[in-house]
Amino acid sequence: MSERRRTGRYHSRLHRWARYVAQRGILKAVLTTNLRITVEGERNLAGLDGPFIMVANHSSHLDAPLCLTALPYRVTKNVATAAGADYFYNAKWRSMLTSLFFNTYPVERGKTRGKSAGLSVTLLRQGVPLLIFPEGTRSRTGEMAEFTPGAAALARALRLPLVPVALVGARDAMPVGTFWPKSGRMPVKVLIGKPLRVRPGEKLPEFNTRAEARVRAMHTMQTSYVLVPEDNAAPQPEPKDLPDAEEGIS
């Protein structure tokens, strides 16, 4: 199967139209009816063009819906969301629903080979932005776990921006084990940070730590305006072996 045929759905106008109705019609209405959502930092997305990788903390099933509906449509309209194949693709009905609402692609967590191997790289090279949760699974305590390096490795290898997003209040509004937001329209904040780019000579662990620190700082301070030094990267040779992401919604 050719790569373009393998990823045809992510470029389909029909699927984009159906996804718009699902996300901006149904999903956004459900969220705004049940939550009090505050968005901060949209100005940090000015000038963002082409493929990118959005990374966010993960503690609730609300996280992906919030990222895909609270950010401007021009940014999210083509975003594909990494989803754990072990859960979201183990039943046909579930994979169809998540595909419609979140434009998911399967990630086989903990595996370097599999049917979905290399799909993150393929989508990015075809201009499709990605939403990845680098903690790998939802936090059961509300405390952020360390970021695994998959998303940072992709951004570093392909010289793409990482867009850090901190989600505050999502776990309280809809904890692990529940399937609908709590009553009372609980407050939730979506904090969008300035895109990060790898610095000249910056190693993967350093870049990954910097991305985690940015999300953690925004989450702790509950603002997108945190003072973290940032440099633009100079062009560097692209590594021969490109990594695939191993993190997804769970």
PyMOL commands that set and color helices and strands:
alter all, ss='L'
color gray80, all
select helices_A, chain A and resi 3-6+8-11+13-34+42-45+63-70+73-76+85-88+92-102+119-125+150-158+170-173+204-221
alter helices_A, ss='H'
color red, helices_A
select strands_A, chain A and resi 35-40+53-56+80-84+104-107+130-132+162-168+186-192
alter strands_A, ss='S'
color yellow, strands_A
deselect
rebuild
show_as cartoon
